[in-house]
Amino acid sequence: SNLTTPPNDGFIRDILVANDSVWIATNNAGILQLDLSGNLIEQIDRSKGMPSNQTFSLAKDSKENVWVGTLDAGLAIIDKDSKKITTIKISDPTTLLINIVITPKDTVFIGTPSGLVRLNKNREVTVYRKDPEDPASIAGNFISNLFIDSKQRLWVGTRDGLSLLDADLDVENFIPKFQQIKSDHFNLNIFIDAILEGENNDIWIALKTNLIQYNFEKKELKKFDTSDGIPKSGYWVGSHQMSKDGTM
């Protein structure tokens, strides 16, 4: 079905399927909830309790509650059953919440332009930033992409490269030790646009004009460029999806 978004809004930031609905994060009209045929069920904006109409990122937890990252007002959590909205302020200089990932045990990680945010089960907030004196800190503070793979490892794409957290993401006394993914043959210390997991648990990394296939077990990286059919125009940050048949 065709859907006409509310007036003055033509920008869709994120799409999520949860609770037999399609949830759409919009630039200035809050959240749109659609049925699976594309019919509008409800527009959830500031008049309904959203902290902001400028919504940016979406995720769902184990109870199918919908988590919304906003551009300027922190987090909103829409309860699956009651539709009650709970807000959480992120104590961070930049409140833009670029992306959200949630573990099966409901630990939440959020990417922002000024660090990686973690919310534990009690919704206590911790922010992790790059420390030039600590090689086990994150690669950069501007978090462009987050991805939890099938082995529950957290991949963190930044403006300055790719970090991996291969640890228990839900442990109570969480002290992250990040690995920096590097190559001797090409520069990976650049903006990471997207991260997906392919066959054989390989990780695929989209850069501006390249795709990287990374085999974690063998520590092997393979680069694909325009000679392999990669478009010269490059990739848009966060624009990626895996279909049921494994097509990326």
Disulfide bonds with the S-S distance in Angstrom:
none
